[in-house]
Amino acid sequence: MHSLIVIAHPDAGSYTHAVAKQVIAGLQEDPQNTVEIADLTAEGFDPSYTDADYRAFRDGTALPADVVAEQARIDRADLLILIFPVYWWSMPAILKGWIDRVFTNGWAYIDAEGQETTRLLGRLSVQTVAIGGATQHTYDKRGYAEALRTQIDEGIFGYAGARRMGLDLLLPLDDASSQSGLQRARAIGANLTCATQEAAGV
């Protein structure tokens, strides 16, 4: 199984990156698994939706080269894993821009006037790992956890037809919960091999 792990945090020493390392360690408990990392900030990905992006959507002109390259990385993957801190109860702007630009009509889905939407990413499994800065009580009371699932699992990956493996929320509020979160991150990675194969009918 080949995984593409997309990380959206500017600090390589952050908890987000530590979580990513643990997810990778879990995946690599199976030596047949391979991993590619897309560190959006370190790679300088431009999240700005430009006129070229819009023309490609509206007129079917060629996609920008950086978008084509990102789509190729996803096409190589069996499993896409997003790892990011929660900003204002959503994903960071760089990751949202990555979604906006990369998940294009004609590649992620086909939306033609007068026809039902065709979902093109049924072969892809997706796991989301979000890192929050509030208590579970706050997320549940305000409905933030469910909002994340609705906008990401349903609104993005459900629309494109991808197999959604789960959205896990880690809340590192002190030393104990931080360590627990890292352990959970490793378990997420380790469990994804079997879960992805089962979802794909392997």
QUILINSUL-V674267 format. One record per residue. RES is the residue in one small letter. PSI is psi in whole degrees, -180 to 180 (NA if undefined). D_CENTER is the distance of its C-alpha to the mean C-alpha in Angstrom with 2 decimals. Layout:
RES:PSI:D_CENTER ; RES:PSI:D_CENTER
This chain:
m:137:16.67 ; h:128:14.56 ; s:140:11.02 ; l:120:8.92 ; i:118:7.42 ; v:120:6.09 ; i:133:8.20 ; a:77:9.45 ; h:133:12.93 ; p:-16:16.26 ; d:114:18.15 ; a:-19:17.94 ; g:12:19.99 ; s:166:17.80 ; y:-35:16.84 ; t:-45:13.12 ; h:-35:14.10 ; a:-40:16.37 ; v:-44:13.77 ; a:-42:11.83 ; k:-38:15.32 ; q:-39:16.00 ; v:-44:13.02 ; i:-43:14.25 ; a:-40:17.76 ; g:-45:17.11 ; l:-40:15.75 ; q:4:18.76 ; e:-26:21.20 ; d:111:21.34 ; p:-12:22.80 ; q:-13:21.82 ; n:139:18.09 ; t:155:16.99 ; v:138:14.10 ; e:137:13.11 ; i:131:11.66 ; a:93:10.45 ; d:96:11.78 ; l:-41:11.66 ; t:-47:14.71 ; a:-33:16.72 ; e:-8:16.36 ; g:31:17.47 ; f:134:15.02 ; d:112:16.75 ; p:-1:14.73 ; s:124:18.02 ; y:107:18.42 ; t:178:21.83 ; d:-34:24.78 ; a:-39:23.86 ; d:-44:20.53 ; y:-40:22.54 ; r:-39:25.31 ; a:-39:23.05 ; f:-46:21.88 ; r:-44:25.44 ; d:-6:27.63 ; g:22:25.69 ; t:171:26.39 ; a:141:24.60 ; l:150:21.07 ; p:150:20.93 ; a:-36:20.79 ; d:-32:17.71 ; v:-45:15.72 ; v:-40:17.38 ; a:-40:16.49 ; e:-40:12.71 ; q:-38:13.18 ; a:-37:15.36 ; r:-41:12.89 ; i:-39:10.62 ; d:-28:14.03 ; r:-15:14.98 ; a:146:12.27 ; d:-29:12.81 ; l:130:9.58 ; l:128:5.99 ; i:122:4.65 ; l:130:2.71 ; i:120:6.34 ; f:156:8.32 ; p:148:11.74 ; v:120:12.64 ; y:122:14.87 ; w:44:17.26 ; w:28:15.44 ; s:-168:12.31 ; m:158:9.68 ; p:155:11.57 ; a:-36:13.16 ; i:-35:11.97 ; l:-39:8.28 ; k:-41:9.86 ; g:-35:12.17 ; w:-46:9.83 ; i:-49:8.69 ; d:-43:12.44 ; r:-35:13.80 ; v:-35:11.91 ; f:76:11.56 ; t:157:15.34 ; n:130:18.18 ; g:-19:19.64 ; w:-51:16.58 ; a:-28:13.92 ; y:167:16.82 ; i:119:20.51 ; d:96:21.96 ; a:144:25.69 ; e:131:28.38 ; g:4:30.24 ; q:156:27.92 ; e:150:25.29 ; t:133:21.67 ; t:124:20.78 ; r:121:17.27 ; l:-5:16.57 ; l:33:13.41 ; g:-20:15.17 ; r:-14:15.17 ; l:133:11.43 ; s:146:10.05 ; v:133:6.58 ; q:134:6.36 ; t:133:5.21 ; v:110:7.73 ; a:142:9.34 ; i:117:12.67 ; g:167:15.46 ; g:26:19.02 ; a:171:21.00 ; t:161:22.48 ; q:-35:21.31 ; h:-43:24.42 ; t:-45:23.34 ; y:-42:19.95 ; d:-44:21.90 ; k:-42:24.90 ; r:-8:23.21 ; g:18:20.75 ; y:-39:17.77 ; a:-44:15.79 ; e:-35:16.55 ; a:-41:15.75 ; l:-46:12.13 ; r:-40:11.98 ; t:-48:13.98 ; q:-33:12.22 ; i:-59:8.57 ; d:-49:9.56 ; e:-52:12.75 ; g:-31:12.75 ; i:-66:9.87 ; f:-33:9.08 ; g:-40:12.60 ; y:-36:14.13 ; a:-5:12.94 ; g:10:14.05 ; a:153:11.20 ; r:117:12.05 ; r:115:10.25 ; m:-26:10.94 ; g:160:10.53 ; l:109:9.42 ; d:134:11.36 ; l:118:12.95 ; l:136:14.86 ; l:85:17.88 ; p:83:19.71 ; l:-15:22.85 ; d:-178:25.44 ; d:-43:26.11 ; a:-47:26.14 ; s:-29:22.87 ; s:-46:21.23 ; q:-41:22.55 ; s:-39:21.65 ; g:-40:18.00 ; l:-39:18.03 ; q:-41:19.81 ; r:-38:17.37 ; a:-42:14.46 ; r:-40:16.69 ; a:-37:17.47 ; i:-49:13.91 ; g:-45:13.72 ; a:-37:17.24 ; n:-18:16.86 ; l:-28:13.97 ; t:-55:16.49 ; c:-42:18.89 ; a:-41:16.56 ; t:-42:14.82 ; q:-40:18.34 ; e:-42:19.75 ; a:-33:17.27 ; a:-4:18.14 ; g:24:21.78 ; v:NA:22.49
